[in-house]
């Protein structure tokens, strides 16, 4: 359950910039901000909550889901670039790719999802008098516990599945290792960095995985969409497009360096 006053205050701050840029309503701006800063699957979680609460339209929700559910910048800069790749000089370029890919794709997805809406439906904030309520606090805490449990559960399941899959005969081959790395993003990044490939190709694969999120992130996202009417199939296709675009940009970036 989203705290309405929090959404209202944050939306007022970011709407003058994010609203016109992405053609979204004030409530949608909150989802964009969360999706770019908090990592998988919080962009999907907030978007689905907004749709379920009827604060944004289903059409705007599908549009937001197409680009605002992303890897967190802290994970990208810290774990991926500095710790796994081990080259802090790539942080700036990696963050540009990380931000640019979903922003550019959002312009194309906007024409698909919002072509019949010149302006998104206004955000309706209801049932909030701005006062502190223990009931709201209780619901927020339980909602947070449920979300954390789901995310952690999926990570454990996919990590175990990945460990078991690595025992299969094909897992030792280059195609097998490449395929298995896309199951779960954290373990997958480490696997990709150890592939016997030129660095430009390894980096491109890693950036593609981070943009796609892995199938574990897809499962987490699907779990967040229950009851919202938003579909997981278009989301997977859109994230695959983001992964391909990020891989291409990453490869060209290394070639230019």
Backbone as CSV, one residue per row, in Angstrom:
resi,resn,N_x,N_y,N_z,CA_x,CA_y,CA_z,C_x,C_y,C_z
1,UNK,0.854,-1.205,0.000,0.000,0.000,0.000,0.881,1.243,0.000
2,UNK,0.623,2.167,-0.886,1.424,3.358,-0.993,0.885,4.460,-0.106
3,UNK,1.792,5.150,0.562,1.419,6.268,1.403,1.156,7.466,0.511
4,UNK,-0.120,7.899,0.425,-0.534,8.894,-0.545,0.183,10.225,-0.366
5,UNK,0.340,10.690,0.856,0.992,11.984,1.071,2.436,11.966,0.598
6,UNK,3.119,10.834,0.771,4.490,10.710,0.304,4.554,10.828,-1.214
7,UNK,3.639,10.138,-1.898,3.590,10.213,-3.356,3.335,11.646,-3.798
8,UNK,2.398,12.304,-3.132,2.038,13.667,-3.525,3.225,14.608,-3.398
9,UNK,3.933,14.560,-2.290,5.036,15.486,-2.059,6.189,15.239,-3.028
10,UNK,6.530,13.978,-3.218,7.629,13.663,-4.136,7.244,14.002,-5.570
11,UNK,5.999,13.697,-5.937,5.549,13.973,-7.293,5.581,15.462,-7.614
12,UNK,5.241,16.278,-6.635,5.275,17.723,-6.855,6.690,18.206,-7.157
13,UNK,7.669,17.571,-6.548,9.062,17.979,-6.742,9.589,17.575,-8.119
14,UNK,9.251,16.362,-8.554,9.872,15.829,-9.771,9.010,15.990,-11.021
15,UNK,7.727,16.285,-10.861,6.843,16.355,-12.028,7.262,17.408,-13.055
16,UNK,7.711,18.593,-12.658,8.099,19.588,-13.674,9.175,19.097,-14.630
17,UNK,10.002,18.146,-14.190,11.052,17.608,-15.064,10.615,16.290,-15.699
18,UNK,10.207,15.342,-14.876,9.905,14.002,-15.365,8.587,13.924,-16.116
19,UNK,7.614,14.749,-15.732,6.312,14.711,-16.397,6.404,15.000,-17.881
20,UNK,6.932,16.166,-18.272,7.056,16.469,-19.699,8.028,15.540,-20.430
21,UNK,9.109,15.118,-19.756,10.111,14.272,-20.416,9.529,12.926,-20.815
22,UNK,8.770,12.296,-19.908,8.254,10.957,-20.164,6.763,10.929,-20.480
23,UNK,6.119,12.082,-20.501,4.672,12.168,-20.779,3.858,11.338,-19.792
24,UNK,4.151,11.510,-18.498,3.455,10.762,-17.459,2.782,11.726,-16.493
25,UNK,1.846,11.180,-15.726,1.132,11.950,-14.724,2.002,12.122,-13.482
26,UNK,1.581,12.948,-12.524,2.363,13.089,-11.294,2.606,11.760,-10.578
27,UNK,1.583,10.915,-10.498,1.781,9.608,-9.878,2.775,8.772,-10.648
28,UNK,2.747,8.873,-11.966,3.689,8.140,-12.786,5.118,8.582,-12.551
29,UNK,5.315,9.858,-12.232,6.664,10.352,-11.935,7.258,9.640,-10.731
30,UNK,6.428,9.322,-9.754,6.901,8.605,-8.573,7.400,7.216,-8.963
31,UNK,6.699,6.565,-9.878,7.125,5.244,-10.344,8.434,5.329,-11.121
32,UNK,8.590,6.353,-11.949,9.831,6.538,-12.705,11.005,6.712,-11.748
33,UNK,10.833,7.577,-10.769,11.906,7.845,-9.806,12.283,6.580,-9.053
34,UNK,11.295,5.846,-8.585,11.553,4.612,-7.852,12.221,3.567,-8.738
35,UNK,11.735,3.438,-9.965,12.258,2.427,-10.871,13.691,2.649,-11.277
36,UNK,14.122,3.902,-11.327,15.501,4.194,-11.713,16.453,4.166,-10.523
37,UNK,15.956,4.339,-9.317,16.837,4.442,-8.153,16.890,3.192,-7.289
38,UNK,15.811,2.419,-7.244,15.697,1.364,-6.234,16.002,-0.040,-6.728
39,UNK,16.110,-0.263,-8.013,16.449,-1.592,-8.514,15.241,-2.497,-8.659
40,UNK,15.491,-3.652,-9.293,14.422,-4.633,-9.512,13.896,-5.151,-8.182
41,UNK,12.571,-5.389,-8.074,11.500,-5.052,-9.020,10.670,-3.876,-8.535
42,UNK,11.301,-2.890,-7.871,10.542,-1.845,-7.200,9.812,-0.929,-8.172
43,UNK,10.361,-0.729,-9.375,9.620,0.053,-10.356,8.308,-0.606,-10.713
44,UNK,8.344,-1.934,-10.881,7.124,-2.685,-11.175,6.179,-2.687,-9.984
45,UNK,6.730,-2.789,-8.789,5.921,-2.806,-7.564,5.122,-1.505,-7.420
46,UNK,5.802,-0.388,-7.566,5.133,0.906,-7.417,4.124,1.120,-8.538
47,UNK,4.507,0.766,-9.770,3.583,0.920,-10.899,2.316,0.105,-10.699
48,UNK,2.477,-1.156,-10.287,1.310,-2.017,-10.067,0.435,-1.476,-8.942
49,UNK,1.055,-0.977,-7.876,0.279,-0.398,-6.770,-0.524,0.807,-7.240
50,UNK,0.087,1.644,-8.059,-0.614,2.823,-8.565,-1.801,2.438,-9.439
51,UNK,-1.629,1.399,-10.247,-2.730,0.928,-11.091,-3.834,0.325,-10.238
52,UNK,-3.465,-0.525,-9.284,-4.469,-1.152,-8.410,-5.251,-0.108,-7.622
53,UNK,-4.574,0.963,-7.193,-5.236,2.023,-6.430,-5.943,3.040,-7.316
54,UNK,-5.878,2.820,-8.645,-6.528,3.692,-9.625,-5.990,5.118,-9.579
55,UNK,-4.708,5.232,-9.314,-4.067,6.540,-9.333,-3.462,6.848,-10.698
56,UNK,-3.260,5.809,-11.495,-2.883,5.988,-12.897,-3.703,5.000,-13.718
57,UNK,-3.815,5.250,-15.014,-4.577,4.354,-15.876,-3.774,3.090,-16.169
58,UNK,-4.463,2.049,-16.599,-3.788,0.807,-16.978,-2.849,1.038,-18.155
59,UNK,-3.246,1.908,-19.062,-2.401,2.208,-20.220,-1.104,2.876,-19.781
60,UNK,-1.213,3.848,-18.874,-0.003,4.490,-18.371,0.832,3.500,-17.569
61,UNK,0.176,2.606,-16.831,0.902,1.603,-16.073,1.720,0.683,-16.968
62,UNK,1.128,0.241,-18.073,1.852,-0.615,-19.023,3.023,0.132,-19.639
63,UNK,2.818,1.411,-19.918,3.900,2.235,-20.459,5.036,2.383,-19.450
64,UNK,4.698,2.677,-18.209,5.724,2.822,-17.171,6.501,1.521,-16.978
65,UNK,5.787,0.405,-16.987,6.436,-0.889,-16.785,7.448,-1.178,-17.885
66,UNK,7.262,-0.599,-19.062,8.134,-0.899,-20.200,9.534,-0.325,-20.041
67,UNK,9.712,0.663,-19.149,11.040,1.277,-19.066,11.501,1.658,-17.660
68,UNK,10.638,1.628,-16.653,11.038,2.167,-15.343,11.317,1.098,-14.293
69,UNK,11.559,-0.131,-14.712,11.930,-1.189,-13.768,13.361,-1.613,-14.102
70,UNK,14.340,-1.096,-13.362,15.729,-1.224,-13.776,16.652,-1.626,-12.631
71,UNK,17.872,-1.971,-12.999,18.919,-2.228,-12.017,19.209,-0.949,-11.243
72,UNK,19.509,-1.068,-9.957,19.810,0.121,-9.167,21.182,0.668,-9.547
73,UNK,21.364,1.991,-9.535,22.669,2.570,-9.862,23.762,2.150,-8.900
74,UNK,23.414,1.931,-7.621,24.413,1.484,-6.658,24.955,0.104,-7.000
75,UNK,24.058,-0.814,-7.382,24.471,-2.155,-7.791,25.325,-2.084,-9.047
76,UNK,24.918,-1.249,-9.991,25.648,-1.131,-11.251,27.060,-0.591,-11.020
77,UNK,27.158,0.511,-10.290,28.462,1.141,-10.100,29.342,0.355,-9.134
78,UNK,28.744,-0.097,-8.026,29.539,-0.758,-6.993,29.877,-2.197,-7.302
79,UNK,28.849,-3.045,-7.378,29.098,-4.484,-7.550,29.563,-4.821,-8.965
80,UNK,28.857,-4.286,-9.969,29.144,-4.699,-11.349,30.478,-4.136,-11.839
81,UNK,30.601,-2.800,-11.800,31.772,-2.170,-12.417,33.009,-2.220,-11.518
82,UNK,32.867,-1.759,-10.280,34.047,-1.663,-9.415,34.488,-3.018,-8.855
83,UNK,33.529,-3.837,-8.395,33.904,-5.089,-7.746,34.130,-6.224,-8.747
84,UNK,33.183,-6.445,-9.651,33.282,-7.596,-10.555,34.205,-7.314,-11.740
85,UNK,33.948,-6.240,-12.459,34.816,-5.884,-13.585,36.153,-5.353,-13.080
86,UNK,36.115,-4.640,-11.982,37.341,-4.148,-11.367,37.966,-2.963,-12.066
87,UNK,37.143,-2.111,-12.684,37.670,-0.951,-13.397,36.790,0.272,-13.110
88,UNK,37.095,1.023,-12.043,36.273,2.189,-11.692,36.202,3.247,-12.789
89,UNK,37.154,3.236,-13.709,37.120,4.234,-14.783,35.919,4.041,-15.715
90,UNK,35.287,2.873,-15.645,34.136,2.596,-16.495,32.808,3.005,-15.854
91,UNK,32.865,3.499,-14.624,31.622,3.825,-13.920,30.822,4.877,-14.672
92,UNK,31.464,5.947,-15.085,30.735,7.045,-15.740,30.062,6.570,-17.026
93,UNK,30.816,5.900,-17.881,30.245,5.420,-19.136,29.144,4.407,-18.922
94,UNK,29.338,3.526,-17.930,28.324,2.512,-17.641,27.032,3.152,-17.152
95,UNK,27.153,4.198,-16.332,25.963,4.861,-15.828,25.235,5.610,-16.948
96,UNK,25.981,6.153,-17.904,25.346,6.815,-19.048,24.530,5.804,-19.843
97,UNK,25.122,4.632,-20.105,24.395,3.581,-20.824,23.182,3.139,-20.016
98,UNK,23.379,2.943,-18.712,22.317,2.511,-17.809,21.114,3.456,-17.855
99,UNK,21.371,4.759,-17.921,20.288,5.739,-17.937,19.742,5.977,-19.340
100,UNK,20.632,5.995,-20.326,20.231,6.388,-21.671,19.326,5.363,-22.345
101,UNK,19.615,4.073,-22.145,18.841,3.031,-22.830,17.347,3.101,-22.483
102,UNK,16.953,3.052,-21.202,15.515,3.118,-20.921,14.889,4.457,-21.291
103,UNK,15.652,5.544,-21.185,15.102,6.849,-21.554,14.781,6.895,-23.046
104,UNK,15.728,6.451,-23.872,15.515,6.459,-25.325,14.370,5.517,-25.709
105,UNK,14.357,4.317,-25.120,13.295,3.366,-25.441,11.928,3.869,-24.981
106,UNK,11.908,4.668,-23.926,10.620,5.182,-23.431,9.927,6.032,-24.486
107,UNK,10.699,6.728,-25.329,10.090,7.553,-26.370,9.368,6.687,-27.400
108,UNK,9.952,5.523,-27.714,9.299,4.605,-28.650,8.088,3.940,-28.005
109,UNK,8.233,3.504,-26.749,7.125,2.852,-26.059,5.978,3.821,-25.803
110,UNK,6.304,5.088,-25.625,5.260,6.095,-25.405,4.329,6.181,-26.610
111,UNK,4.888,6.078,-27.800,4.076,6.145,-29.020,3.166,4.931,-29.140
112,UNK,3.564,3.822,-28.528,2.757,2.603,-28.581,1.634,2.653,-27.552
113,UNK,1.988,2.982,-26.311,1.027,2.881,-25.217,0.164,4.126,-25.040
114,UNK,0.699,5.302,-25.341,-0.037,6.536,-25.070,-0.467,7.251,-26.333
115,UNK,-0.502,6.538,-27.460,-0.832,7.184,-28.729,-2.264,7.724,-28.756
116,UNK,-3.140,7.154,-27.925,-4.527,7.625,-27.884,-4.767,8.597,-26.740
117,UNK,-3.721,8.879,-25.974,-3.853,9.805,-24.864,-2.884,10.958,-25.071
118,UNK,-3.404,12.134,-25.375,-2.524,13.288,-25.531,-1.903,13.663,-24.201
119,UNK,-2.643,13.417,-23.121,-2.110,13.632,-21.781,-2.592,12.477,-20.914
120,UNK,-1.703,11.935,-20.057,-2.136,10.865,-19.164,-3.246,11.340,-18.242
121,UNK,-4.060,10.390,-17.819,-5.129,10.733,-16.884,-4.543,11.303,-15.609
122,UNK,-5.159,12.360,-15.058,-4.609,12.961,-13.846,-4.610,11.981,-12.686
123,UNK,-3.617,12.146,-11.835,-3.510,11.291,-10.662,-4.538,11.710,-9.622
124,UNK,-5.282,10.753,-9.113,-6.286,11.027,-8.092,-5.779,10.498,-6.759
125,UNK,-5.567,11.385,-5.813,-5.140,10.992,-4.482,-6.355,11.000,-3.567
126,UNK,-6.673,9.833,-3.038,-7.882,9.741,-2.241,-7.591,9.088,-0.898
127,UNK,-8.455,9.327,0.023,-8.366,8.652,1.312,-7.181,9.067,2.149
128,UNK,-6.663,10.282,1.984,-5.499,10.711,2.750,-5.764,12.093,3.304
129,UNK,-5.730,12.213,4.604,-5.949,13.513,5.218,-4.657,14.140,5.692
130,UNK,-3.495,13.492,5.348,-2.213,14.059,5.695,-1.785,13.807,7.123
131,UNK,-2.598,13.099,7.928,-2.250,12.843,9.323,-1.671,11.451,9.489
132,UNK,-0.828,11.314,10.506,-0.207,10.027,10.784,-1.267,9.033,11.253
133,UNK,-1.154,7.803,10.782,-2.095,6.760,11.161,-1.339,5.468,11.424
134,UNK,-1.591,4.849,12.585,-0.952,3.575,12.901,-1.420,2.483,11.954
135,UNK,-2.661,2.585,11.461,-3.160,1.585,10.511,-2.344,1.616,9.222
136,UNK,-2.062,2.817,8.748,-1.254,2.951,7.542,0.154,2.426,7.793
137,UNK,0.713,2.719,8.973,2.049,2.229,9.313,2.076,0.708,9.353
138,UNK,1.050,0.106,9.967,0.978,-1.356,10.026,0.900,-1.968,8.636
139,UNK,0.058,-1.402,7.781,-0.084,-1.918,6.422,1.213,-1.754,5.625
140,UNK,1.884,-0.620,5.828,3.134,-0.373,5.118,4.209,-1.365,5.526
141,UNK,4.271,-1.660,6.844,5.265,-2.608,7.341,4.991,-4.002,6.794
142,UNK,3.737,-4.435,6.829,3.410,-5.770,6.338,3.617,-5.875,4.838
143,UNK,3.294,-4.804,4.123,3.512,-4.796,2.679,5.001,-4.884,2.363
144,UNK,5.826,-4.197,3.156,7.276,-4.246,2.958,7.812,-5.644,3.226
145,UNK,7.325,-6.283,4.309,7.759,-7.638,4.631,7.395,-8.607,3.504
146,UNK,6.184,-8.468,2.972,5.747,-9.356,1.894,6.616,-9.172,0.654
147,UNK,6.923,-7.916,0.330,7.740,-7.638,-0.852,9.150,-8.181,-0.687
148,UNK,9.759,-7.928,0.482,11.117,-8.407,0.733,11.167,-9.929,0.708
149,UNK,10.148,-10.568,1.274,10.100,-12.030,1.288,10.011,-12.589,-0.127
150,UNK,9.177,-11.984,-0.956,9.048,-12.435,-2.340,10.366,-12.289,-3.085
151,UNK,10.989,-11.125,-2.953,12.245,-10.876,-3.663,13.323,-11.857,-3.210
152,UNK,13.466,-11.997,-1.887,14.465,-12.919,-1.359,14.191,-14.356,-1.745
153,UNK,12.923,-14.738,-1.738,12.557,-16.104,-2.098,12.912,-16.431,-3.528
154,UNK,12.616,-15.505,-4.438,12.959,-15.728,-5.850,14.469,-15.800,-6.048
155,UNK,15.209,-14.951,-5.352,16.665,-14.981,-5.485,17.220,-16.318,-5.011
156,UNK,16.711,-16.825,-3.902,17.175,-18.112,-3.377,16.840,-19.237,-4.351
157,UNK,15.599,-19.258,-4.840,15.171,-20.322,-5.752,16.009,-20.321,-7.029
158,UNK,16.208,-19.148,-7.625,16.960,-19.088,-8.875,18.450,-19.344,-8.652
159,UNK,18.974,-18.958,-7.494,20.379,-19.244,-7.205,20.602,-20.741,-7.051
160,UNK,19.664,-21.424,-6.377,19.763,-22.879,-6.235,19.620,-23.553,-7.590
161,UNK,18.664,-23.088,-8.372,18.459,-23.652,-9.704,19.700,-23.460,-10.574
162,UNK,20.316,-22.292,-10.473,21.534,-22.025,-11.233,22.661,-22.946,-10.795
163,UNK,22.788,-23.152,-9.498,23.834,-24.036,-8.977,23.635,-25.460,-9.478
164,UNK,22.398,-25.921,-9.497,22.113,-27.270,-9.999,22.342,-27.354,-11.503
165,UNK,21.925,-26.309,-12.222,22.086,-26.318,-13.672,23.557,-26.331,-14.074
166,UNK,24.412,-25.770,-13.225,25.843,-25.749,-13.523,26.460,-27.147,-13.489
167,UNK,25.734,-28.124,-12.935,26.226,-29.503,-12.906,25.928,-30.252,-14.199
168,UNK,25.088,-29.685,-15.047,24.721,-30.340,-16.299,25.887,-30.311,-17.278
169,UNK,25.947,-31.280,-18.196,27.079,-31.368,-19.127,27.301,-30.117,-19.973
170,UNK,26.208,-29.507,-20.447,26.372,-28.357,-21.332,26.820,-27.110,-20.590
171,UNK,26.758,-27.124,-19.248,27.058,-25.931,-18.465,28.517,-25.508,-18.587
172,UNK,29.400,-26.443,-18.965,30.804,-26.097,-19.099,31.167,-25.491,-20.436
173,UNK,30.240,-25.511,-21.383,30.503,-24.934,-22.694,30.249,-23.431,-22.668
174,UNK,30.810,-22.721,-23.634,30.621,-21.272,-23.706,29.154,-20.900,-23.894
175,UNK,28.418,-21.537,-24.839,26.991,-21.212,-24.965,26.206,-21.532,-23.692
176,UNK,26.554,-22.636,-23.030,25.850,-23.009,-21.815,26.068,-22.010,-20.699
177,UNK,27.298,-21.573,-20.495,27.598,-20.590,-19.450,26.942,-19.256,-19.759
178,UNK,26.930,-18.900,-21.032,26.295,-17.645,-21.433,24.793,-17.695,-21.167
179,UNK,24.170,-18.816,-21.491,22.729,-18.970,-21.285,22.382,-18.976,-19.801
180,UNK,23.139,-19.722,-19.010,22.839,-19.833,-17.582,23.042,-18.508,-16.848
181,UNK,23.931,-17.684,-17.344,24.200,-16.416,-16.664,22.987,-15.504,-16.648
182,UNK,22.054,-15.717,-17.567,20.881,-14.846,-17.644,19.743,-15.309,-16.731
183,UNK,19.996,-16.323,-15.911,18.976,-16.746,-14.957,18.863,-15.773,-13.788
184,UNK,19.992,-15.351,-13.248,19.983,-14.495,-12.053,21.103,-13.478,-12.179
185,UNK,20.809,-12.221,-11.961,21.714,-11.146,-12.345,23.011,-11.121,-11.533
186,UNK,22.954,-11.327,-10.227,24.166,-11.216,-9.414,25.181,-12.297,-9.769
187,UNK,24.737,-13.559,-9.746,25.622,-14.655,-10.127,25.966,-14.591,-11.608
188,UNK,25.015,-14.111,-12.412,25.231,-14.040,-13.848,26.331,-13.070,-14.231
189,UNK,26.391,-11.931,-13.555,27.453,-10.955,-13.840,28.819,-11.561,-13.585
190,UNK,28.948,-12.295,-12.478,30.220,-12.947,-12.148,30.580,-13.994,-13.203
191,UNK,29.588,-14.778,-13.632,29.832,-15.787,-14.654,30.285,-15.163,-15.965
192,UNK,29.649,-14.083,-16.358,29.995,-13.440,-17.619,31.403,-12.860,-17.596
193,UNK,31.811,-12.339,-16.464,33.146,-11.750,-16.366,34.244,-12.806,-16.505
194,UNK,33.919,-14.070,-16.234,34.921,-15.138,-16.334,34.899,-15.863,-17.679
195,UNK,34.048,-15.435,-18.607,33.988,-16.093,-19.909,35.278,-15.859,-20.700
196,UNK,35.709,-16.849,-21.461,36.926,-16.699,-22.282,36.645,-15.904,-23.551
197,UNK,36.299,-14.645,-23.371,35.974,-13.760,-24.490,36.760,-12.463,-24.346
198,UNK,36.939,-11.727,-25.429,37.550,-10.394,-25.314,36.736,-9.524,-24.359
199,UNK,37.425,-8.596,-23.709,36.751,-7.777,-22.704,35.556,-7.018,-23.282
200,UNK,35.679,-6.545,-24.519,34.579,-5.781,-25.114,33.300,-6.607,-25.190
201,UNK,33.433,-7.898,-25.485,32.264,-8.772,-25.560,31.749,-9.123,-24.165
202,UNK,32.655,-9.352,-23.220,32.220,-9.639,-21.852,31.468,-8.441,-21.276
203,UNK,31.999,-7.262,-21.480,31.369,-6.049,-20.975,29.998,-5.838,-21.622
204,UNK,29.919,-6.091,-22.926,28.642,-5.953,-23.620,27.611,-6.926,-23.068
205,UNK,28.027,-8.169,-22.802,27.105,-9.161,-22.229,26.653,-8.759,-20.831
206,UNK,27.584,-8.251,-20.039,27.247,-7.838,-18.672,26.255,-6.687,-18.680
207,UNK,26.484,-5.697,-19.525,25.569,-4.566,-19.596,24.209,-5.001,-20.142
208,UNK,24.207,-5.945,-21.065,22.945,-6.462,-21.573,22.157,-7.178,-20.498
209,UNK,22.855,-7.974,-19.673,22.193,-8.671,-18.575,21.627,-7.680,-17.567
210,UNK,22.392,-6.641,-17.239,21.911,-5.654,-16.271,20.687,-4.912,-16.785
211,UNK,20.649,-4.634,-18.080,19.482,-3.954,-18.655,18.279,-4.880,-18.721
212,UNK,18.522,-6.153,-19.006,17.434,-7.135,-19.059,16.963,-7.519,-17.658
213,UNK,17.905,-7.722,-16.757,17.567,-8.042,-15.372,17.643,-9.505,-15.024
214,UNK,17.668,-10.369,-16.025,17.672,-11.804,-15.756,16.254,-12.324,-15.548
215,UNK,16.115,-13.642,-15.672,14.791,-14.250,-15.522,14.322,-14.240,-14.072
216,UNK,15.260,-14.166,-13.134,14.870,-14.037,-11.727,14.145,-12.708,-11.503
217,UNK,14.697,-11.626,-12.045,14.035,-10.322,-11.930,12.690,-10.335,-12.646
218,UNK,12.608,-11.092,-13.755,11.328,-11.218,-14.448,10.291,-11.916,-13.590
219,UNK,10.717,-12.961,-12.867,9.805,-13.669,-11.967,9.392,-12.776,-10.800
220,UNK,10.339,-12.004,-10.264,10.014,-11.063,-9.190,8.996,-10.041,-9.676
221,UNK,9.223,-9.529,-10.877,8.308,-8.544,-11.447,6.915,-9.128,-11.627
222,UNK,6.840,-10.345,-12.130,5.550,-10.999,-12.312,4.805,-11.118,-10.986
223,UNK,5.544,-11.410,-9.918,4.920,-11.508,-8.606,4.369,-10.187,-8.111
224,UNK,4.936,-9.076,-8.572,4.464,-7.760,-8.159,3.230,-7.302,-8.930
225,UNK,2.941,-7.953,-10.060,1.863,-7.490,-10.933,0.508,-8.094,-10.602
226,UNK,0.452,-9.034,-9.668,-0.807,-9.716,-9.339,-1.912,-8.721,-8.993
227,UNK,-3.030,-8.862,-9.656,-4.184,-8.020,-9.373,-4.176,-6.665,-10.036
228,UNK,-3.121,-6.357,-10.801,-3.040,-5.045,-11.440,-3.551,-5.062,-12.878
229,UNK,-3.617,-6.247,-13.476,-4.009,-6.347,-14.878,-2.860,-6.127,-15.839
230,UNK,-1.687,-5.772,-15.346,-0.512,-5.584,-16.195,0.052,-6.945,-16.590
231,UNK,0.541,-7.061,-17.813,0.985,-8.335,-18.360,2.509,-8.445,-18.342
232,UNK,2.987,-9.663,-18.055,4.421,-9.893,-17.982,5.036,-10.115,-19.365
233,UNK,4.278,-10.663,-20.317,4.849,-10.988,-21.631,5.378,-9.769,-22.371
234,UNK,4.607,-8.671,-22.491,5.177,-7.479,-23.135,6.392,-6.949,-22.378
235,UNK,6.358,-7.047,-21.063,7.488,-6.572,-20.259,8.764,-7.331,-20.607
236,UNK,8.678,-8.655,-20.717,9.863,-9.449,-21.054,10.403,-9.050,-22.419
237,UNK,9.522,-8.863,-23.380,9.955,-8.449,-24.719,10.633,-7.083,-24.684
238,UNK,10.078,-6.173,-23.908,10.654,-4.827,-23.803,12.003,-4.850,-23.107
239,UNK,12.162,-5.702,-22.108,13.450,-5.804,-21.417,14.492,-6.488,-22.290
240,UNK,14.076,-7.416,-23.126,15.010,-8.019,-24.073,15.509,-6.964,-25.065
241,UNK,14.610,-6.084,-25.499,15.014,-4.988,-26.383,16.001,-4.066,-25.675
242,UNK,15.748,-3.789,-24.402,16.670,-2.953,-23.621,18.023,-3.626,-23.478
243,UNK,18.016,-4.945,-23.243,19.266,-5.679,-23.121,20.079,-5.637,-24.403
244,UNK,19.413,-5.811,-25.532,20.108,-5.771,-26.822,20.691,-4.384,-27.080
245,UNK,19.918,-3.348,-26.780,20.390,-1.977,-26.991,21.570,-1.662,-26.086
246,UNK,21.501,-2.086,-24.813,22.589,-1.831,-23.882,23.855,-2.576,-24.295
247,UNK,23.709,-3.803,-24.785,24.866,-4.576,-25.243,25.553,-3.870,-26.412
248,UNK,24.777,-3.398,-27.356,25.338,-2.713,-28.513,26.053,-1.430,-28.096
249,UNK,25.414,-0.636,-27.247,26.034,0.605,-26.796,27.302,0.330,-25.999
250,UNK,27.281,-0.707,-25.165,28.447,-1.037,-24.360,29.620,-1.474,-25.239
251,UNK,29.333,-2.273,-26.253,30.387,-2.729,-27.157,31.005,-1.543,-27.897
252,UNK,30.176,-0.660,-28.407,30.684,0.520,-29.115,31.471,1.432,-28.171
253,UNK,31.020,1.531,-26.937,31.707,2.373,-25.950,33.127,1.866,-25.706
254,UNK,33.302,0.565,-25.557,34.634,0.003,-25.331,35.506,0.173,-26.568
255,UNK,34.923,0.053,-27.755,35.686,0.224,-28.983,36.190,1.651,-29.145
256,UNK,35.412,2.610,-28.651,35.781,4.018,-28.772,36.870,4.396,-27.781
257,UNK,36.889,3.735,-26.600,37.885,4.077,-25.574,39.301,3.896,-26.089
